[in-house]
Amino acid sequence: MKKTLSIIALSVIGFGLVSCKKENKAEAVPGAETSVGTDSTAAPATVAGDSAVAPVSTETATPASNQPLTTIALSENNFDFGKIKKGDKVEHVYEVTNTGKNPLVISEVKPGCGCTAPDFTKEPIMPGKKGKITLHFDSTNFDGNVSKFADVFANVEKTPVKLTFTANIQP
């Protein structure tokens, strides 16, 4: 009887923990502006949409650094390389602007797979200044349409920020 009660109690606790988790999902809509992070002393940041719909992660997580929160604006969060030849190594630079009042610190850029390698501004980006995140893509092992992403961890309220790109790989 004690064992049954223990199992029921653990099940109720586990269910309670799972059901309390809030998830906010949003998608960037072409031509729409999407809030990326907030700072209690700054206006909301925006991300300009481009010709393709790109998901923007809005799950709240602990900031990747111990720095005070700030806000960012991206030049774009999705890029289309178009048609490229199999084996081509291409790259794209995403421009990041610190729109908050505290220095922006990008602690990590984590690509979704080994075919993508990131470079990013390592030093703090002061308010009003710009930094860069470059994604390098090796198309050697792919054919046809591909879609890849990288998660950006920084001292913004809603992290990671998702960057995506697409390509049509030709033989």
Secondary structure by P-SEA (a helix, b strand, c coil): caaaaaaaaaaaaaaaaaaabbbbbbbbcccbbbbccccccccbbbbbbccbbbbbbcccccccccccccccccccccccccccccccccbbbbbbbccccccccccccccccccbbbbccccccccccccbbbbbbbccccccbbbbbbbbbccccccccccbbbbbccc
